[in-house]
Amino acid sequence: MAAATAARALPRGPGLRGLPRSLPLVVILGATGTGKSTLALQLGQRLGGEIVSADSMQVYDGLDIITNKVSAQEQKMCQHHMISFVDPLVTNYTVVDFRNRATSLIEDIFSRNKIPIVVGGTNYYIESLLWKVLVSTKPQEMGSENTVDRKLELEKEDSHELHKRLSQVDPEMAAKLHPHDKRKVARSLQVFEETGISHSEFLHRQHTEEGGGPLGGPLKFPNPCILWLHADQTVLDERLDKRVDDMLAAGLLEELRDFHRRYNQKFVSENSQDYQHGIFQSIGFKEFHEYLITEGKCTPETSNQLLKKGPGPSVPPVYGLEVSDVSKWEESVLEPALEIVQSFIQGHTPAATPVKMPYNETENKRSYHMCNFCDRIIIGDREWAAHIKSKSHLHQVKKRRLDAQAVNTSECQSVSQDCNKELKEEGCPRQNGPELVSSS
């Protein structure tokens, strides 16, 4: 096959010796269900590379089915990193912790003359590896009982008070964050408290560094090869439905029951469960909360966790691969992916054309939008346009309308009851409240 020919053209062995030192950092993006893990495994085997998971939930030990981790057999076929190494009860693991560990791993892989293959995952985890976009605060030892996480301490305080304090020390960042977004507000306060420099100032410095841009500072690694897997939404919906069925067949409910019993039942009994931190945020786990505490009937639904990562200005070239027809995987996905990576390895421009995204020069990336339906502040014209079309926003709009209708109905009933009472007291034979209201 053509893919086999392309693969044979690439050097094999423990490393890619004799090639330009600037080996590519391969990054595979795409929506849930596009086959990112499959392609990463195939490239890793053919290139002798190593895979770095960039999924914020897969770092935790446990819930292997619901977080869709690669199997133990697949991990033996190609070295995988950043999977199942954080205790499930750790709630202060952050993207900074991920970046520090993953960056060291990637540098080690490069030092052994191998290609690191980052597969997402979580958009801000991937961004933390592509760009200098994060601010490091005081180093902390993960898992240490004596570690005091200032951010978690701040999150225990009143959200409006936190936002007021942030407004005093970093008004620019405060203007971008909603007072209810306690986690981000606390993070910005933590940056200021532990460094003496405002979060906004840190970001400005990164943007103005040589090679910096709207997404952050300069690239962390000089030769990123970004592959974006995409498919028709109807195809993805069908795959996700099947994935849920496969998860259930693989023992999803048993996994959830066991995890709930071992890690969450005590918190529920104390009414202190927290689905906003750590692995308990995992898509699917909190949705089963009622089922787990009642063992009642529940329709399992797993959200389509799209990696909302689109190419734009100042972004390295992104090469799109159509994955709707899995019967054509080798010729449509694997073969072109190998050819693109081979071009990067040899220092050539790939024959494939990068994805082009329309870019409006008048677009305001710092525009401020308040969504009263979702109680969120959205920064940027493009982000606002995407938000008002999102399923979550449309759901809130529909819910608000239904609530308003319910309130109106309740008010009409209340007025009707009051009018009937008054009519009865006055001895009026006409006591039809709804008719009275409608005729006025």
N, C-alpha and C positions, 0 to 999 in steps of 0.2 A: 504494500500500500504506500501511498505518497507520504503519509505521516511517518512510516517506518524509514523511508528514504531520507526524509528531513532529519529524523532522529539519528540515523547512521552518520550523517554529515557532521554531527556534533561530537566533540571529544567525550570519551567516557573515562571512568576511573574515579578515584577519590576526589579529584579536583579538576579544574579546567586549566591545566598548566600550558604555558607557552602562548597564552592569549593576552590581550591588553589587560592591564591591571584593573582598569575601571570596569569591573564586571557589573552587570545590571542588577538592580534591586527589582525583582519581578513582583508586581502587585496585582492581585486579581480581585476585581470589584464585581458587584452585581446583586440583584434582588435575591431574596430567599427562593430557592428552587431552581436557580439557573445552572447549577452544577459546578459551582466554584471549587468545592472540595475535590470533586472528581478530576477536574482539569489540573488542580494543584498537585494531586497525587501523580497524575500521568507525567506532568512536566518534571516533577521531582525525581521520578524513576529514570526518565530518559536523560536528564541533565546531570544526574548525581547531585541534585540540590537538596536543600532542607527546608521544611515548611514551618512558617511562623504564623500561628493562629492570631488573628486580631479581633477576636470575639470577646466582648466584655463579660459574658456569662460563662464561656467555656473555661475561663481561668479557674473557676471554682470546682472543687472536688464534689462529685455527685450530680444527680439529674442528667445523666448522660444521654437519655433518650430525648427528653424535652428540649435540651439545648443542642441536640443533633450533632454530638461529637463523632468524630471518625472512630471506627471500631479499633479494637486492640490489634486485629490482624492488619488493618490498613496502616496503623502506626508502625508496625514492623516492616512494612513494605517500603516505607520512606520515613526518615527521621522527622518527627513533629515536635514543636516546642510551644510553650505557653498554654498548655492544656492541663487542667486538674491538678493545680499545685497550690491553690489558696484554700484554706479551711472555710467551709460554708458559713461559719459563724462570724468570720471577719467581715465587718461592715464598713471599714475605712480604707478599703483598697481602691485606689484612684487611677485615673488615666496617667498621672505622673508616675506612679509606681510601675504601671504597665510600660510606659515609654522607656524608663530607665533600664528595666530588665530586658525588654525586647531589643533595645538599641545595642546593648552589650552583646546579646546573642547574635544579632546581625553582623556586628563587627567581628565577632569570633568566626562566624561562617565565612565571611570575606577573607579573614586571615588564613583560613585553610583552603583558599582558592576555590571555594564553592559558591553557588548561587543561592541566596536566600529568596524564598518565595512566600510573600505575605499574602494571606487570604483572609478577606473580611466576610462578614463581621460587622463591626461597629465603626461608623464613619469617623468619629473623633479619635478613635484609637489608631486608625490608619493615618489620619492627618498628622497625628503626633509623631509618626515615623517618617512621613514625607517632608514635613516642614518644621522649622523651629517655631512652634506655636504655643508652647506652654511655659509657665513660670514655675520654677522650682522654689520651694520654701525650705524650712528646716528639715534636714534628713531625719527620717524616722525608721526604726527597725520594725519591719513587718512582723506581726504576731507577738510582739513583746507586750507583756501585761503592764509594764511600766510606761508604755508609750501614751502620751497625752495628745490626742488629736484635737488641735484647736478648732478645726472646722466643725467637728462633731459637737464640741462644747458650744460653739456659737449657734448651731442649729437648734439647741434647746431653748434659746431665748425667743422673745416675741418677734415675729417677722417684721412688723412695722417699725419697731425700735431698731432692729438691725439695719433696715433700709435707711432710716433717718441717720444713723451713724455713718453709713457708707456715703450718704449725700454730703456729709461734712468733710470726709477725707478724700472722696473720689466722686465728685458730682457727675463727671462724664459717664462713668460706669453705672452709677445709680440711675441715670436717665435711661439706660438701655435695659435695665432689669426691673421686672415687676416686683413690688414688695412681697408678693406671695411666693416668689421663686427663692425660697429660703436657702436652698443649697448653693445657688450661684452667688447670692448676696453674701453668704457666709464665706465662700471661697475668696471673693474679692477682699473682704475684710481681713481674712487670714493672710493674704498676700501682703497687704499694707502693714499689718501688725508685726509680721515676722521678717519683713525686709525693709520697712520704712519707705518704700516706694509704692505709689499707687499702681493698681492693676492696669489702668489705662496707660500710664506712662511706660510700663513694661511692654505693652503691646505696640505702642507707638515706636519705641526703640527697635523692636523686632522688624516692624514694617519698613523702617528707614534704613535697615542694614542693607549692604550690597546683596542683590539677589532677592530682597524681600518684596512683598506685594500685598494685595488685599487679603490674602488668605493667611498671611503670617510672615515670618522671617524667611531667610533663604532655605533652599533645599538641604536636608540633612545628608543625603547621599547624592552624588553627582550624576548618576546614570539610571534614573527610574524608568522601568518598562511597565506601563500600566495597561492592563487588559480588562475590558469592561464587557461582561456577559449580559446580554439582554434578550428578551423574548416577548411575544405578544402577551398582554395581560390575561386574556382568556386561557392561554396555555398555562401560565403561571398559576392561575386560580385552580385549574384542574390538578396540577401537580401538587399544590398545597393541600387540596382535599385528600388526595391519595396519600400524602405524607402523614396527615393526621391519622388516617386509617392504618397506615403501616406502623405508626408510633403505638397506637392502641394494641395492635397485634403483637408488637414487640414487648409489651408489658408496661405501657405508660402508666396506667392506673396503679399498678403494683409499685412502680417506682415512686410515684407521688405519695402513696400511702406510707411507704417506708420512710421517705424523706421527711414527711410531715410528722410522723411518730418520733423520729430521731432528733429533729432539729426545730420543729415549729410548734408542736402541740403544747409545750410548756408555756410559750409566749402567748398562745391563744387563750389558755386557761387564766393567764394573768392579764389578759386584754392588752398585751404589749407587743403584739405582732407588728412587724415593720416591713411593708412591701415597697419601700422607697430606697432601700440600701441593699448592697450585696446581692447574692444569688436569688434572694426572695423577690427581686425585681423581674426575674426571668419571665419572659412572655409565656403564659400558660399556667404558671404555678399559682399566681394570685387569682387567676380566673377560676381555678378549681377550689378556692377557699371554702365556699358553701358546701361543695360536694365533700370535701375532706372532713369538715367538722360535723356533717350530718349524715354522710354516706347515702345521700339521696340521689335522685336521678339528675343527671347533668349532661348537657350536650357539649362535648369538648370542641372548642374552637381555638385554633392557634392563629394569631394575627400574621399578616404578610409583612415581615420586617424588612422593608425596602431600605437599601443603603442609598440614602438620598445624596448621592455624590455625583455631580455632573461636571464635566469639563467646562472651563471658562477662561477668562483672561489670566495670564501669568501662571497657567497650569501646564505641566508637562504634557506632551501628546498622549492622548488616550485612544487606544485601538479597540474598536467595537467588534464583538463576535456574536453573531446571531445564533441562538441556541434553541429556537422553538421546535425544530425537528430533530429529535435525538437520533433518529435513524441515519442522519447525515452528520453525526458528531465528528467523525474522523476527518472528513473533507472540509466541513464548515467551521470546526472549532479547533480540534487538536492540531491538524496540519498547519493552518495559518498561524496559530499561537506559537508553534515551534519555529516557524520561519521568522516571525517577528522577533522572538527572543534571540535566535541565531544572529540576526542582523545587529542587534544591540551588542551581543558578545563580540562580534567582529568589528564593531565600530562603524557600521554602515547605517544609513537611513533605510528603514523597512520599505518594501515595495507597497505595502498596504497603506491606505490613506487614513490618517487619524480622524476621529469623530469631530465634526464641526458643529459648534453650538452658536446660535445667534447671540450677538452681544450688542446691547444698546449703549452707546457712549453717554447718553443722558441719564442712564439708570443711576439712581441714588442708592448706594450701598449702605448708607447710614440713616436713611429715612426712618422715622419713628411711627409705628402704627399700633394702636391699642384695639385689641379684639375684645369687645365687651361680652360676646357670647362665650368665648373660651377663657376669659379672664387672663389673657396673655399679652405681652408686649412683643411685637415682631419688628425686627430691625432689618431694613433693606427692601427695596421695591420687589425684587425677584422673590424673596422669601415671603413677602406679604401676598403676592399673586399666587404662590404655591399654597399658602396657608388657607386662603379663602376657598380654594378648590378641594382641599383635603377632606377625607372622609370624617375625620374627627370634628372639623369645624362644621361641616354640613349636618352632622349628627347633633351638635350642640344647638344649631339654629332650629332644627326640627323639634328638639326637646323643649327649647324655650317657647316656641309657638304653641306646642301642646300644653305646656304649663300655663301659658297665658289664657288659652281657651278654657282650661279647667278652672282658673281663677274667675274668669268672667261668668262661667256657669254657676260657680258657687255664689258669686255676688248676686246674680239674678235670683237664685233660690232664696238667698237671705232677704232680698228686697221683697220677694213674693210673700215670704212668711210674715214679714213686718206688716205689709199691706193687708194681708188677710186678717191679721190680729186686730189692726185698727178698724177695718170694716166690720168685723164681728162685734167689737166693742160699741160701734156706732149703730149696730142693728141693721146694717146694709145687707140686702139679700144677695148682692153681687160680690162674691168672695173668691172669684177666680183670679188668683194672683198673676199667673203668666199672662192672661188676657189683659189685665190692668196694666202690666208693664209694657206689653207690646202695643197697646192702644195709645199710650202717652207720647 
